[in-house]
């Protein structure tokens, strides 16, 4: 990272908390080094200028240089930002090239996500008896 994180946490991914939205935007990942990490990927996050928090997600080890919008990462980030901001309902934006806004709500031990989505594929699986 071009700037040092204020915190680094580990869940399913490493979470690097940065100072600002601008810091998150300016991250240029070293995909070769990220492939060597023992967890799935790296989420960089910071307080947002117009939303509660922003993020980007990188998992080159799994063929994902940068994911456009990552629901599972928001499930990791929402409890962190909820505790930090004292809110159970949060607005977030993933700052990938395509980008996307995600609404996060903590309900008990679950995180409920909502936002706009596009159907990429539909399929039906038949399991033989």
C-alpha positions, 0 to 999 in steps of 0.5 A: 500500500502507498500509505500505512493502515491505521489498523490491520484486522484478519477475518476471512480476508485481511482488512486494512483500515486507511485514513481517508476515502482518497487513500482507498482510491489511490491504492495500487495493489501489488498482485504478486505479493497479494497472491502469497497471503494466507487468507482469501484477499485484502479489503482496504477501507476508510470513512467515506466522504458521502457514505459511512465507509468505502472499500476496495477488494482484491483477491488475485490468488483466486483470479480476482484482481479487483472485485467490483462489489463484494457482498462478503467483504461488506459482511466483514466490514459492517460490524467493524464500522457499526462499532466504530460509528455507533450505528446499526444501519450503514451506507457504503460504497465500493470504489472499484472501476465499476463501483457500487453502493451497498446498504448494510444493516446489522440484525442480531448476528447477521448482516443484511445487505441491499443495493442494486444488482444485475442478473449475470446468470440463471441456472437450474441444477438437477440432482439425480435420485 
